């Protein structure tokens, strides 16, 4: 069956993730990381794509992009191909480097963009690698120091200027917004649900009063979980979940 084309987002903003095949390492050292960033900068300029934020981890990459030309697929194909070819040649290997094609999630509004940027910059923190201010392979330090190839204008405008970036990065997102990013990034359903519910165990929803139960189900649905996933982690029947879910346009 042929792949369906990606639906273009009205904001032209996307959170893109590239993962190593079988979770294998895709950056062996600083040379690899610098090569990837050089090509990211070069190809973004050629394809007229703005890089809003990025973070390079050992086995995956997060990139937040503004793609007004609608050429995200072309840009990502060029980036992945040139890097995979370089990596295989340098490390004397063959075969696929990346796990399928990249994944992308639409960033549908500017408030959500700020949540996504914070999530990307917090990757080394959550992985227990380094604090965001010490990690050199993300765009965080470029924002703090107001330098580098990343397009910082939109984020600066939304938070009230470059001077407020450190404060913005240390503030907390709403549980619901953070859960949306986690779900789009492939995080497990149970962890997404617990985040969306502020740390509560989803299993308690079934025993909650109906108004509270229905409100929790709506939150989970708005975070991207489908009815089957919600039923599995809460124990609430599918028929009750369909009644409680918000009506979609």
Secondary structure, 3 states (H helix, E strand, C coil): CCCCCCCCCCCCEEEEEEEEHHHCCCCCCHHHHHHHHHHHHHHHHHHCCEEEEEEECCCEEEEEEECCCCCHHHHHHHHHHHHHHHHHHHCCCCCCCECCCCEEEECCCHHHHHHHHHHHHCHHHHCCCCCCCCCCCECHHHHHHCCCCCCCHHHHHHHCCHHHHHHHHHCCCCHHHHHHHHHHCCCCHHHHHHHHCCCCCHHHHHHCCHHHHHHHHHHHHHCCCCHHHHHHHHCCCHHHHHHHCCCCC
